[in-house]
Amino acid sequence: MKALLPVKCKDSLKEDAISIPDTLKEWPVSSIAFGTLQYSCKPTYHTGGTLYVSKKIYEELMLPYEGKIHLFIHEDVLHLGPLIGIFTAGFTNSIVRPIGERTLFFSKLLATEKKVGAYVFLFGANHINWEDGTMEGYMFSDEGWCRKTVPFPHVVYDRLPNRRTEKHKLLSETREKIQKDYAIPWFNPGFFNKWDIHQKLMIEESMVPYLPETSNKVTIEKMEEYLAHYPFIYVKPMNGSLGLGVYKIIYDREKGLYYVRFKNAELQNKLMRFSSLETLLGTVMKNKDLSGYIIQQGIPLLKKNDSQVDFRVHTNKDENGRWMVSAMAAKLSGKGSVTTHMNSGGVVKTLSELFPDEVDHADVTQKLTQASLLISESIDTHLPGFIGEIGFDFGMDKEKRVWLFEANSKPGRSIFYHPKLRNEDILTRKLSIEYAVYLTEKSIQYPDGIFS
């Protein structure tokens, strides 16, 4: 049983008493739980729509504040929640900006808790008190940030900022301990590896049409082979992000010259010319370990106003654990840029801005929606753990065929700077919390984790 009700502390109740709306009378209750804490209780019933708990139970359960939250009744236990811990790194000593430059993002994310009916807090590996089973979490309210002691959560949402941080020994050990020793669902663990995703998708015949030809053997022979078939190729890091480390290589058959576009260490867009691939690799990729790169077929993209266009699509799981498209936008490349990223001069447009014709707009939207939902399901099937959101970078050629360039497990949010994507920005945050509600309900129903 699941319900969404206000929960309040009532001083007049006896120490072990709770007062439940009589609409829930058919489900017996003998104890009450919050996070990993559970206490015996004696229920009474009333005709109102609020759950009242005694002051002692309110304090013992470490409820952060009175509010409207979910109630789950399972095997005579009334669970309050969900209590969602967002795991990250990079905390500062400032209560005003506890997570530095990312404080604004997290304040927006935590501000959605009341819309969904949940308690959400931010924590890092050093905020865990393993001995007494509590955490010193950062919570956000109308008054700003504050620290509160809370029990271990029902669910953890992984928002580690980058791959380097994720590999830190303390952080990986923390994740493993919470998952294995406490059977707490941990969603969105790990950054995707481009080659790994490509291989897993290639298993399914329905995925193959979306995938550019790709190889993890970055050799001169393989590059020559690709350039004989395609107008240009990309050389990309398997674990890259933000378009960093991407090289676009073009072969001019008439002149016998190779051109390469890339972003240098100063983040400037560069174009260089070489007489051979050996010289090109020896110059622009001289000290790079090519075993960490892939070669990918170049796709001549749809163009608007002389700029190449690709698309960012966000998918999220909803409160029923089903995939849905939560945001969609077009990105136009900056001058001389190898990618459409905003840090390379790219511009974000809504699909209606780019395709004012209703038929065109509907066609592009339908194709991107179909591709993103099919690929989300496939990735979810083939990768371990709980995945709650994916950010896709798609290309579309002149025939409007959709191509998958990249899938991101922790998608950036630069497209949401566009003023007309504000609702999508809110929706993507809300859905992350709603998916945590779903995982909470399932973990209560299957405490041994058999639903994973």
Disulfide bonds with the S-S distance in Angstrom:
none
